[in-house]
Amino acid sequence: MSQGTTGQHIQGSCKQQKGAHAHGRWWLDAAMLAILIVAAALLGACSVAERPPAAARQPQAQPQAQGGAELLAASAQTNADGFVDITPAQLEEALAKKDFTLVNVHIPYEGELPATDLLIPFNEIAEYEAELPAKDAPIVLYCRSGNMSTQAAKSLVALGYTNVFELDGGFHAWEAAGYELEMNAP
């Protein structure tokens, strides 16, 4: 037997075995394929059933504590002049979570509420715009009786401020509600 004949014989024998395997055990290949398809479908069904929809998988937002300005805004309505009148009780509650600018606009100085940030004369508030926060930031104004702070609030609204609060009744109402007024030198 020549080497070429032996090589051809071996190759031919392999081709015959591959052909016999392909033709004789096709049902086994088809059965394995069917099993794989069924297994994939079952696994897919299990994983879909166990996994909640994407919206449900998102972390749930924890209720966040409201800041002072949110407390004020939630309990009041903007008046016709474009600002919100608040009561001493509302302001007291908001001061515990203060995230707003508190401005005493009364002249002459006769005292101030705790946590006052600025002392600005009511009739000059437009001139102090550089000291005030952004036009959408919460600002609470007060004076002795509410008259000067109302005028200052109207001025701020006219300047484009959108989150203005005014203590109705001023620090007279504050004291009448049982809260203390501080006397700090201006």
N, CA, C and O of each residue as an XYZ file, in Angstrom:
744
protein
N       0.843     -1.150      0.000
C       0.000      0.000      0.000
C       0.892      1.217      0.000
O       1.851      1.303      0.768
N       0.581      2.128     -0.840
C       1.395      3.327     -0.908
C       0.903      4.315      0.139
O      -0.213      4.232      0.652
N       1.794      5.249      0.426
C       1.473      6.224      1.464
C       0.277      7.070      1.039
O      -0.571      7.392      1.871
N       0.194      7.425     -0.205
C      -0.929      8.228     -0.706
C      -2.231      7.477     -0.553
O      -3.257      8.072     -0.223
N      -2.204      6.153     -0.792
C      -3.409      5.365     -0.686
C      -3.833      5.245      0.758
O      -5.028      5.306      1.047
N      -2.900      5.077      1.674
C      -3.221      4.960      3.091
C      -3.829      6.254      3.597
O      -4.810      6.241      4.341
N      -3.240      7.373      3.191
C      -3.775      8.668      3.624
C      -5.182      8.863      3.115
O      -6.046      9.378      3.824
N      -5.411      8.446      1.871
C      -6.747      8.601      1.310
C      -7.700      7.664      2.022
O      -8.857      8.011      2.260
N      -7.228      6.500      2.355
C      -8.069      5.521      3.023
C      -8.471      6.024      4.413
O      -9.629      5.895      4.811
N      -7.530      6.588      5.138
C      -7.834      7.093      6.474
C      -8.814      8.260      6.367
O      -9.792      8.332      7.110
N      -8.535      9.180      5.423
C      -9.434     10.320      5.266
C     -10.818      9.848      4.856
O     -11.814     10.366      5.360
N     -10.903      8.908      3.982
C     -12.191      8.394      3.539
C     -12.938      7.728      4.664
O     -14.159      7.848      4.758
N     -12.203      7.012      5.541
C     -12.812      6.358      6.671
C     -13.413      7.381      7.634
O     -14.505      7.182      8.166
N     -12.672      8.499      7.855
C     -13.187      9.556      8.746
C     -14.425     10.184      8.148
O     -15.396     10.463      8.851
N     -14.385     10.406      6.843
C     -15.558     11.005      6.201
C     -16.755     10.085      6.348
O     -17.876     10.546      6.562
N     -16.520      8.778      6.232
C     -17.621      7.849      6.365
C     -18.164      7.872      7.785
O     -19.380      7.822      7.970
N     -17.289      7.947      8.808
C     -17.750      7.970     10.190
C     -18.517      9.258     10.486
O     -19.549      9.239     11.157
N     -17.983     10.407      9.963
C     -18.683     11.663     10.195
C     -20.039     11.615      9.542
O     -21.028     12.060     10.124
N     -20.097     11.093      8.371
C     -21.360     10.997      7.666
C     -22.321     10.081      8.386
O     -23.512     10.379      8.473
N     -21.824      8.961      8.908
C     -22.664      8.021      9.639
C     -23.163      8.676     10.918
O     -24.316      8.493     11.307
N     -22.290      9.442     11.572
C     -22.671     10.138     12.807
C     -23.757     11.171     12.500
O     -24.743     11.290     13.227
N     -23.561     11.893     11.440
C     -24.511     12.945     11.086
C     -25.842     12.336     10.690
O     -26.895     12.885     11.012
N     -25.807     11.199      9.990
C     -27.062     10.625      9.540
C     -27.668      9.690     10.568
O     -28.891      9.570     10.634
N     -26.869      9.040     11.354
C     -27.370      8.046     12.282
C     -27.836      8.633     13.605
O     -28.697      8.038     14.253
N     -27.315      9.759     14.030
C     -27.663     10.286     15.354
C     -28.270     11.685     15.257
O     -28.143     12.460     16.205
N     -28.895     12.023     14.198
C     -29.513     13.336     14.025
C     -30.595     13.561     15.054
O     -30.805     14.682     15.516
N     -31.283     12.487     15.412
C     -32.352     12.603     16.412
C     -31.802     13.025     17.764
O     -32.463     13.732     18.525
N     -30.544     12.568     18.064
C     -29.916     12.948     19.323
C     -29.598     14.455     19.328
O     -29.819     15.146     20.321
N     -29.081     14.935     18.210
C     -28.808     16.367     18.094
C     -30.100     17.173     18.212
O     -30.124     18.199     18.893
N     -31.145     16.737     17.575
C     -32.432     17.432     17.629
C     -33.003     17.405     19.045
O     -33.584     18.389     19.503
N     -32.837     16.281     19.733
C     -33.327     16.161     21.109
C     -32.546     17.102     22.028
O     -33.144     17.754     22.884
N     -31.231     17.183     21.869
C     -30.407     18.091     22.684
C     -30.802     19.539     22.429
O     -30.893     20.343     23.357
N     -31.032     19.856     21.184
C     -31.441     21.214     20.836
C     -32.799     21.532     21.470
O     -32.994     22.627     21.997
N     -33.712     20.605     21.421
C     -35.033     20.805     22.033
C     -34.908     20.980     23.540
O     -35.579     21.834     24.120
N     -34.060     20.186     24.181
C     -33.845     20.304     25.623
C     -33.261     21.676     25.961
O     -33.686     22.311     26.927
N     -32.293     22.131     25.171
C     -31.690     23.442     25.405
C     -32.717     24.561     25.251
O     -32.716     25.511     26.033
N     -33.567     24.460     24.278
C     -34.602     25.479     24.058
C     -35.576     25.508     25.231
O     -35.920     26.577     25.735
N     -36.021     24.323     25.664
C     -36.948     24.246     26.795
C     -36.276     24.773     28.069
O     -36.906     25.504     28.833
N     -35.020     24.418     28.308
C     -34.304     24.881     29.498
C     -34.141     26.398     29.472
O     -34.325     27.063     30.492
N     -33.799     26.940     28.317
C     -33.646     28.394     28.201
C     -34.977     29.087     28.453
O     -35.020     30.126     29.112
N     -36.059     28.526     27.937
C     -37.378     29.128     28.154
C     -37.761     29.077     29.629
O     -38.291     30.052     30.162
N     -37.499     27.949     30.297
C     -37.814     27.831     31.718
C     -36.975     28.791     32.552
O     -37.499     29.449     33.451
N     -35.694     28.875     32.267
C     -34.826     29.798     33.003
C     -35.233     31.248     32.768
O     -35.229     32.067     33.687
N     -35.576     31.542     31.550
C     -36.031     32.902     31.241
C     -37.316     33.234     31.971
O     -37.473     34.350     32.467
N     -38.230     32.293     32.045
C     -39.497     32.517     32.746
C     -39.256     32.701     34.237
O     -39.888     33.546     34.871
N     -38.350     31.917     34.797
C     -38.050     32.046     36.226
C     -37.420     33.391     36.530
O     -37.793     34.052     37.499
N     -36.479     33.794     35.716
C     -35.803     35.046     36.015
C     -36.732     36.231     35.822
O     -36.597     37.231     36.528
N     -37.664     36.152     34.894
C     -38.616     37.246     34.708
C     -39.590     37.279     35.880
O     -39.948     38.353     36.364
N     -40.020     36.101     36.336
C     -40.978     36.059     37.431
C     -40.358     36.551     38.736
O     -41.040     37.184     39.542
N     -39.082     36.270     38.950
C     -38.445     36.661     40.191
C     -37.990     38.109     40.192
O     -37.854     38.710     41.258
N     -37.753     38.679     39.021
C     -37.227     40.028     38.941
C     -38.374     41.002     38.737
O     -39.141     40.850     37.786
N     -38.513     41.998     39.602
C     -39.591     42.965     39.431
C     -39.332     43.848     38.223
O     -38.199     43.938     37.752
N     -40.363     44.497     37.720
C     -40.176     45.397     36.584
C     -39.162     46.488     36.937
O     -38.897     46.749     38.111
N     -38.604     47.117     35.909
C     -37.542     48.109     36.107
C     -37.971     49.214     37.063
O     -37.177     49.644     37.900
N     -39.194     49.676     36.955
C     -39.647     50.762     37.828
C     -39.668     50.325     39.287
O     -39.375     51.115     40.184
N     -40.015     49.064     39.516
C     -40.072     48.567     40.888
C     -38.679     48.331     41.455
O     -38.504     48.325     42.673
N     -37.680     48.134     40.588
C     -36.322     47.898     41.054
C     -35.619     49.182     41.460
O     -34.609     49.141     42.162
N     -36.142     50.316     41.028
C     -35.508     51.582     41.379
C     -35.575     51.771     42.883
O     -36.575     51.416     43.507
N     -34.526     52.324     43.472
C     -34.575     52.559     44.913
C     -35.704     53.527     45.240
O     -35.895     54.540     44.568
N     -36.425     53.197     46.258
C     -37.541     54.042     46.665
C     -36.996     55.297     47.323
O     -36.115     55.240     48.180
N     -37.535     56.422     46.905
C     -37.109     57.688     47.498
C     -37.599     57.743     48.936
O     -38.774     57.514     49.225
N     -36.680     58.047     49.815
C     -37.044     58.187     51.218
C     -37.714     59.541     51.408
O     -37.270     60.531     50.826
N     -38.757     59.604     52.199
C     -39.380     60.898     52.421
C     -38.355     61.829     53.052
O     -37.758     61.518     54.082
N     -38.169     62.958     52.422
C     -37.182     63.894     52.907
C     -37.849     64.907     53.812
O     -38.979     65.334     53.575
N     -37.137     65.279     54.840
C     -37.648     66.287     55.751
C     -37.749     67.603     54.999
O     -36.855     67.970     54.237
N     -38.842     68.301     55.223
C     -39.028     69.575     54.564
C     -38.151     70.623     55.222
O     -37.976     70.642     56.440
N     -37.605     71.496     54.384
C     -36.870     72.636     54.898
C     -37.851     73.697     55.344
O     -39.053     73.592     55.102
N     -37.329     74.721     55.999
C     -38.188     75.786     56.502
C     -38.997     76.474     55.416
O     -40.184     76.744     55.601
N     -38.363     76.760     54.284
C     -39.082     77.435     53.193
C     -40.193     76.548     52.632
O     -41.259     77.045     52.270
N     -39.948     75.239     52.558
C     -40.986     74.323     52.071
C     -42.163     74.279     53.037
O     -43.318     74.206     52.616
N     -41.867     74.323     54.330
C     -42.952     74.352     55.322
C     -43.806     75.604     55.144
O     -45.034     75.543     55.205
N     -43.146     76.736     54.924
C     -43.887     77.987     54.735
C     -44.736     77.939     53.465
O     -45.909     78.309     53.478
N     -44.139     77.485     52.383
C     -44.841     77.448     51.102
C     -46.003     76.459     51.115
O     -47.028     76.694     50.475
N     -45.845     75.361     51.840
C     -46.888     74.335     51.876
C     -48.134     74.802     52.623
O     -49.235     74.317     52.363
N     -47.962     75.732     53.539
C     -49.101     76.121     54.374
C     -49.666     77.494     54.024
O     -50.496     78.020     54.766
N     -49.243     78.073     52.931
C     -49.700     79.427     52.612
C     -49.973     79.580     51.126
O     -49.565     78.756     50.308
N     -50.677     80.659     50.799
C     -50.975     80.976     49.411
C     -50.432     82.353     49.078
O     -50.441     83.264     49.906
N     -49.958     82.485     47.844
C     -49.475     83.781     47.387
C     -50.659     84.734     47.293
O     -51.708     84.386     46.750
N     -50.482     85.938     47.826
C     -51.561     86.928     47.789
C     -51.556     87.669     46.451
O     -50.732     87.390     45.580
N     -52.477     88.609     46.297
C     -52.617     89.358     45.042
C     -51.380     90.201     44.733
O     -51.147     90.553     43.576
N     -50.593     90.525     45.744
C     -49.389     91.335     45.543
C     -48.168     90.501     45.151
O     -47.103     91.055     44.875
N     -48.316     89.169     45.124
C     -47.241     88.304     44.651
C     -46.330     87.741     45.723
O     -45.293     87.161     45.399
N     -46.684     87.893     46.986
C     -45.898     87.311     48.070
C     -46.830     86.577     49.020
O     -48.051     86.641     48.877
N     -46.249     85.879     49.990
C     -47.025     85.047     50.912
C     -46.980     85.642     52.312
O     -45.903     85.898     52.851
N     -48.162     85.862     52.904
C     -48.252     86.292     54.303
C     -48.167     85.051     55.177
O     -48.853     84.060     54.927
N     -47.317     85.108     56.209
C     -47.179     83.971     57.118
C     -47.433     84.422     58.549
O     -47.300     85.599     58.881
N     -47.800     83.465     59.382
C     -48.083     83.749     60.795
C     -46.816     83.528     61.623
O     -45.874     82.883     61.164
N     -46.800     84.065     62.843
C     -45.658     83.790     63.730
C     -45.452     82.291     63.976
O     -44.311     81.832     64.031
N     -46.525     81.532     64.121
C     -46.391     80.086     64.354
C     -45.741     79.395     63.150
O     -44.898     78.513     63.318
N     -46.130     79.794     61.945
C     -45.519     79.211     60.749
C     -44.026     79.547     60.683
O     -43.201     78.691     60.364
N     -43.695     80.798     60.987
C     -42.291     81.195     60.956
C     -41.490     80.468     62.032
O     -40.366     80.035     61.777
N     -42.045     80.332     63.212
C     -41.354     79.612     64.297
C     -41.041     78.180     63.876
O     -39.932     77.694     64.096
N     -42.006     77.510     63.278
C     -41.788     76.133     62.811
C     -40.706     76.096     61.728
O     -39.856     75.205     61.727
N     -40.738     77.056     60.815
C     -39.765     77.097     59.719
C     -38.356     77.418     60.228
O     -37.371     76.944     59.661
N     -38.256     78.213     61.284
C     -36.938     78.568     61.826
C     -36.184     77.347     62.343
O     -34.953     77.336     62.360
N     -36.913     76.328     62.761
C     -36.271     75.102     63.243
C     -35.520     74.389     62.115
O     -34.602     73.610     62.372
N     -35.912     74.658     60.867
C     -35.276     74.037     59.690
C     -34.884     75.130     58.700
O     -35.087     74.988     57.494
N     -34.339     76.183     59.202
C     -34.088     77.403     58.422
C     -33.222     77.151     57.192
O     -32.090     76.678     57.291
N     -33.779     77.475     56.042
C     -33.064     77.423     54.766
C     -33.495     78.609     53.900
O     -33.614     78.489     52.680
N     -33.720     79.722     54.530
C     -34.171     80.937     53.856
C     -33.434     82.122     54.470
O     -32.793     82.001     55.514
N     -33.536     83.254     53.812
C     -32.922     84.478     54.316
C     -33.980     85.258     55.082
O     -35.050     85.553     54.549
N     -33.684     85.588     56.318
C     -34.605     86.321     57.185
C     -34.120     87.765     57.281
O     -32.989     88.022     57.693
N     -34.998     88.717     56.892
C     -34.602     90.117     56.786
C     -35.522     91.002     57.622
O     -36.743     90.984     57.469
N     -34.905     91.770     58.503
C     -35.617     92.792     59.282
C     -35.541     94.086     58.478
O     -34.449     94.595     58.225
N     -36.702     94.628     58.072
C     -36.725     95.851     57.262
C     -37.224     97.055     58.053
O     -37.415     98.132     57.489
N     -37.434     96.878     59.350
C     -37.974     97.974     60.167
C     -36.914     99.046     60.433
O     -35.758     98.743     60.728
N     -37.345    100.315     60.318
C     -36.494    101.436     60.726
C     -37.322    102.354     61.616
O     -38.496    102.578     61.320
N     -36.774    102.878     62.664
C     -35.435    102.609     63.192
C     -35.407    101.238     63.868
O     -36.452    100.627     64.093
N     -34.224    100.770     64.183
C     -34.044     99.471     64.813
C     -34.749     99.445     66.169
O     -34.531    100.306     67.021
N     -35.612     98.419     66.346
C     -36.324     98.237     67.617
C     -36.260     96.798     68.099
O     -37.014     96.403     68.989
N     -35.366     96.014     67.515
C     -35.236     94.619     67.897
C     -35.279     93.735     66.664
O     -35.493     94.202     65.546
N     -35.066     92.426     66.899
C     -35.069     91.486     65.775
C     -35.453     90.088     66.239
O     -35.370     89.757     67.422
N     -35.865     89.299     65.296
C     -36.212     87.903     65.560
C     -34.919     87.076     65.622
O     -33.906     87.447     65.030
N     -34.971     85.967     66.338
C     -33.793     85.084     66.343
C     -33.469     84.630     64.911
O     -34.370     84.428     64.097
N     -32.208     84.478     64.627
C     -31.720     83.986     63.329
C     -31.898     84.977     62.185
O     -31.896     84.581     61.019
N     -32.053     86.270     62.505
C     -32.152     87.289     61.455
C     -30.820     87.364     60.714
O     -29.753     87.414     61.326
N     -30.906     87.370     59.378
C     -29.698     87.405     58.553
C     -29.277     88.821     58.166
O     -28.091     89.148     58.164
N     -30.268     89.659     57.838
C     -29.954     90.995     57.335
C     -30.845     92.045     57.975
O     -31.999     91.781     58.314
N     -30.293     93.236     58.132
C     -31.057     94.412     58.541
C     -30.985     95.378     57.360
O     -29.928     95.939     57.073
N     -32.118     95.569     56.678
C     -32.158     96.438     55.498
C     -33.365     97.360     55.634
O     -34.476     96.870     55.833
N     -33.189     98.670     55.535
C     -34.334     99.578     55.595
C     -35.339     99.254     54.482
O     -34.959     99.063     53.327
N     -36.616     99.197     54.846
C     -37.659     98.799     53.899
C     -37.647     99.645     52.632
O     -37.866     99.128     51.536
N     -37.392    100.944     52.776
C     -37.479    101.845     51.632
C     -36.199    101.866     50.797
O     -36.111    102.600     49.814
N     -35.207    101.061     51.187
C     -33.957    100.970     50.435
C     -33.656     99.546     49.983
O     -32.534     99.252     49.570
N     -34.623     98.683     50.056
C     -34.362     97.255     49.780
C     -33.837     97.023     48.368
O     -32.999     96.144     48.169
N     -34.305     97.787     47.386
C     -33.831     97.621     46.011
C     -32.344     97.945     45.898
O     -31.650     97.381     45.051
N     -31.855     98.838     46.736
C     -30.444     99.226     46.707
C     -29.542     98.149     47.307
O     -28.328     98.176     47.103
N     -30.119     97.209     48.038
C     -29.354     96.130     48.680
C     -29.499     94.803     47.937
O     -29.242     93.740     48.502
N     -29.906     94.867     46.687
C     -30.154     93.647     45.922
C     -28.918     92.742     45.862
O     -29.057     91.519     45.830
N     -27.737     93.311     45.846
C     -26.505     92.507     45.796
C     -26.318     91.661     47.057
O     -25.660     90.621     47.006
N     -26.883     92.088     48.181
C     -26.764     91.331     49.429
C     -27.823     90.248     49.551
O     -27.693     89.338     50.369
N     -28.862     90.342     48.750
C     -29.965     89.381     48.819
C     -29.622     88.117     48.029
O     -28.763     88.147     47.148
N     -30.289     87.016     48.342
C     -30.039     85.773     47.595
C     -30.624     85.859     46.180
O     -31.178     86.888     45.793
N     -30.500     84.802     45.437
C     -31.047     84.713     44.075
C     -32.545     85.013     44.079
O     -33.220     84.863     45.097
N     -33.041     85.432     42.945
C     -34.440     85.867     42.856
C     -35.449     84.748     43.090
O     -36.616     85.022     43.370
N     -35.022     83.495     42.981
C     -35.941     82.391     43.260
C     -35.719     81.780     44.644
O     -36.409     80.835     45.025
N     -34.763     82.317     45.391
C     -34.485     81.811     46.743
C     -35.507     82.372     47.731
O     -35.972     83.500     47.563
N     -35.857     81.605     48.747
C     -36.847     82.080     49.721
C     -36.291     83.205     50.609
O     -35.182     83.120     51.136
N     -37.099     84.251     50.751
C     -36.758     85.401     51.591
C     -37.959     85.687     52.484
O     -39.086     85.783     51.997
N     -37.724     85.822     53.788
C     -38.780     86.180     54.731
C     -38.471     87.577     55.258
O     -37.386     87.840     55.778
N     -39.452     88.465     55.111
C     -39.313     89.852     55.563
C     -40.198     90.095     56.776
O     -41.271     89.506     56.906
N     -39.732     90.973     57.664
C     -40.573     91.379     58.783
C     -40.174     92.788     59.222
O     -39.081     93.267     58.921
N     -41.084     93.432     59.937
C     -40.832     94.729     60.558
C     -41.563     94.721     61.897
O     -41.810     93.652     62.454
N     -41.907     95.876     62.414
C     -42.574     95.929     63.714
C     -44.040     95.521     63.617
O     -44.511     94.713     64.417
N     -44.772     96.076     62.637
C     -46.216     95.817     62.574
C     -46.672     95.123     61.290
O     -47.789     94.609     61.229
N     -45.832     95.106     60.284
C     -46.207     94.489     59.008
C     -46.317     95.486     57.875
O     -46.317     95.087     56.710
N     -46.412     96.778     58.180
C     -46.567     97.785     57.139
C     -45.294     97.920     56.296
O     -45.356     97.853     55.069
N     -44.158     98.108     56.941
C     -42.896     98.284     56.209
C     -42.498     97.015     55.459
O     -42.004     97.085     54.334
N     -42.708     95.870     56.073
C     -42.341     94.616     55.400
C     -43.257     94.343     54.204
O     -42.825     93.742     53.221
N     -44.514     94.781     54.282
C     -45.416     94.641     53.132
C     -44.901     95.489     51.971
O     -44.881     95.035     50.827
N     -44.486     96.718     52.266
C     -43.949     97.587     51.212
C     -42.662     96.990     50.623
O     -42.467     97.012     49.408
N     -41.798     96.463     51.474
C     -40.557     95.846     50.997
C     -40.848     94.600     50.160
O     -40.179     94.360     49.154
N     -41.829     93.815     50.563
C     -42.197     92.607     49.811
C     -42.703     92.977     48.420
O     -42.348     92.331     47.435
N     -43.524     94.009     48.342
C     -44.011     94.470     47.037
C     -42.850     94.921     46.152
O     -42.842     94.659     44.949
N     -41.877     95.595     46.750
C     -40.696     96.036     45.990
C     -39.919     94.842     45.442
O     -39.508     94.848     44.282
N     -39.717     93.821     46.270
C     -38.982     92.638     45.812
C     -39.719     91.916     44.687
O     -39.100     91.476     43.718
N     -41.024     91.796     44.814
C     -41.815     91.160     43.760
C     -41.670     91.962     42.464
O     -41.525     91.378     41.390
N     -41.708     93.292     42.557
C     -41.556     94.145     41.374
C     -40.168     93.972     40.746
O     -40.011     94.137     39.536
N     -39.173     93.643     41.558
C     -37.817     93.409     41.055
C     -37.640     92.006     40.464
O     -36.584     91.700     39.910
N     -38.661     91.152     40.578
C     -38.602     89.813     39.995
C     -38.371     88.691     40.989
O     -38.161     87.550     40.577
N     -38.401     88.975     42.282
C     -38.255     87.920     43.285
C     -39.547     87.104     43.321
O     -40.646     87.657     43.294
N     -39.398     85.795     43.381
C     -40.563     84.913     43.240
C     -40.881     84.076     44.474
O     -41.853     83.320     44.473
N     -40.087     84.200     45.513
C     -40.274     83.342     46.679
C     -40.206     84.198     47.946
O     -39.374     83.970     48.824
N     -41.106     85.195     48.019
C     -41.083     86.189     49.086
C     -42.182     85.895     50.107
O     -43.336     85.662     49.746
N     -41.807     85.908     51.381
C     -42.731     85.707     52.488
C     -42.667     86.946     53.387
O     -41.626     87.593     53.505
N     -43.802     87.259     54.016
C     -43.858     88.424     54.903
C     -44.564     88.035     56.185
O     -45.655     87.466     56.154
N     -43.930     88.346     57.333
C     -44.520     88.013     58.631
C     -45.682     88.953     58.889
O     -45.488     90.141     59.143
N     -46.887     88.415     58.822
C     -48.101     89.201     59.013
C     -48.168     89.694     60.459
O     -48.138     88.897     61.397
N     -48.258     91.002     60.629
C     -48.327     91.583     61.971
C     -46.972     91.910     62.561
O     -46.890     92.476     63.651
N     -45.887     91.553     61.842
C     -44.544     91.897     62.263
C     -44.148     91.317     63.604
O     -44.716     90.330     64.072
N     -43.142     91.963     64.223
C     -42.687     91.400     65.492
C     -43.613     91.717     66.656
O     -43.441     91.161     67.741
N     -44.605     92.609     66.455
C     -45.659     92.754     67.473
C     -46.461     91.452     67.558
O     -46.746     90.958     68.649
N     -46.818     90.906     66.399
C     -47.548     89.629     66.356
C     -46.666     88.500     66.881
O     -47.153     87.584     67.544
N     -45.379     88.565     66.586
C     -44.415     87.568     67.056
C     -44.416     87.516     68.583
O     -44.511     86.444     69.181
N     -44.308     88.695     69.206
C     -44.296     88.766     70.670
C     -45.653     88.379     71.254
O     -45.710     87.700     72.279
N     -46.745     88.800     70.617
C     -48.088     88.460     71.095
C     -48.317     86.949     71.077
O     -49.106     86.430     71.867
N     -47.632     86.248     70.181
C     -47.756     84.786     70.099
C     -46.892     84.087     71.142
O     -46.892     82.860     71.238
N     -46.154     84.877     71.925
C     -45.349     84.291     72.992
C     -43.892     84.042     72.644
O     -43.172     83.412     73.419
N     -43.446     84.523     71.496
C     -42.046     84.336     71.089
C     -41.238     85.573     71.493
O     -41.769     86.675     71.624
N     -39.971     85.353     71.678
C     -39.107     86.446     72.168
C     -38.472     87.232     71.033
O     -38.187     86.707     69.957
N     -38.269     88.480     71.310
C     -37.594     89.410     70.416
C     -36.202     89.657     70.983
O     -36.044     89.836     72.190
N     -35.214     89.666     70.136
C     -33.852     89.926     70.589
C     -33.512     91.399     70.392
O     -33.977     92.041     69.451
N     -32.720     91.900     71.270
C     -32.243     93.276     71.155
C     -30.729     93.253     70.964
O     -29.966     93.165     71.926
N     -30.322     93.331     69.724
C     -28.900     93.342     69.360
C     -28.590     94.725     68.782
O     -29.404     95.306     68.065
N     -27.448     95.222     69.092
C     -27.074     96.526     68.535
C     -26.843     96.367     67.033
O     -26.156     95.443     66.599
N     -27.425     97.278     66.239
C     -27.259     97.143     64.773
C     -25.838     97.460     64.315
O     -25.543     97.392     63.122
